[in-house]
């Protein structure tokens, strides 16, 4: 799964929450980080943080 797909899934998961977009972003970052680290694609030190942030922003603006 690519970053944009993970971001879509994370945002969809948080849509039922009555929270701000900022809270949804934090939730999405945590979800994506867990998925990427859990699949052994990245470590905490090698996560592509800017790319993750960009993917989340793109998905939020598409909604």
N, C-alpha and C positions, 0 to 999 in steps of 0.2 A: 504494500500500500504506500502510495507517495504522500508527501507532506500535505498537499491540498486535500486529498481524500481523508487523511487523519483529521485535519482541521474541520472538514465538513461533519465528520462523525462526532467530533468533540462538541461542536456548536449545536448540532442536532440533539445531542445528549443533554445539553444545558438549556435548551429552549423552554422546557417545562418549568425551569426555575424562575422565580420572580426576582431577578437580579439585574444589575446594570451590565452594560456591555463590558465594562472593565472587569467585573467579577467573572463574566463568561470567558473573557480572554485568559484570566488566571487559571480558571478551570480547564480550559482547552490546552494551555501550556502544560499543565500537570498531566493531563491525559496523554498528550502526544509524547512527552518525555518518558512516561511510564511504558508506553507502547514501544518506543524506539529502543529504550534500554532493555526492556524485557525480551525483545526479539534479538538481542545481542548485535544490533546494527551499529549502536553507538555506546559510548560510555558517558558518564557525567561530564567528563572533560572534553569530549569530542562532539557533543550535541550541536547541531547547526542552529543556534539560537536566533540569528537574524532571519534565516529562511523560515523557521517556525513562526516567528512573529509576522512575517510578510504573508504567509499562507493564511494565518488566522485573520489578519486584517482584510485580505482579499475575500475570504468567505463571509465575514461580517458585512462587508460592503455589498456583496452580491445578494444578501438576504433582505 
